[in-house]
Amino acid sequence: MSEFMPHYALVVVLLFLGTVLLMGASFLVLFYGAARRSSFFARLGGGAALTMAAGYFIVLSGVSFASSEEVLPPGGWKYFCEIDCHLAYSLLGARTAAALGPEMQPVSAHGEFVIARVKTWFDERTISAHRGNGPLTPNGRKVILVDGDGRSFGPSPEGQAAFARLIRGAVKPRALGRGYRAPLTC
């Protein structure tokens, strides 16, 4: 089972870039009006920028409220649009542990650590052939574990530090289609 990005993701990116371009042009008109002391151009530029910003916020909020949360099973994957490519995540599995780290320096949990193994990769089918085969580095993500009762847990700094001492270089530039597996602790 997977959750793909919508087929119109390219249109969304083009609309975003077009909005940024038009807002930039609106600010130029606003600044032109201010420099020329023309209230007409200042109001036109300011009004256009404010209207586009409000419209973008309304559309973004509307799509967010209309969407639903999806729970992916182990092995399922989810794609995120990174403008120039799609980044895929897959939950490989999860387990619990009372302590993490080297035997001589274990880090104890305040209860239990939940260790989620996540695979991340750039989908080479979603990148232009003209881009080349240079390495890519994923952007950071905010990860929250939600249990069956609806309680949410953020990453454990102690658990992540324990894994950092054990695993070095988990997040580094990767070639297209090549992924890595990284543990996340909550």
Helices and strands as residue ranges (DSSP letters): E 2-3, H 9-35, H 39-66, E 77-81, E 86-100, E 107-123, G 124-126, G 129-131, E 145-146, E 152-153, H 157-166, E 179-185
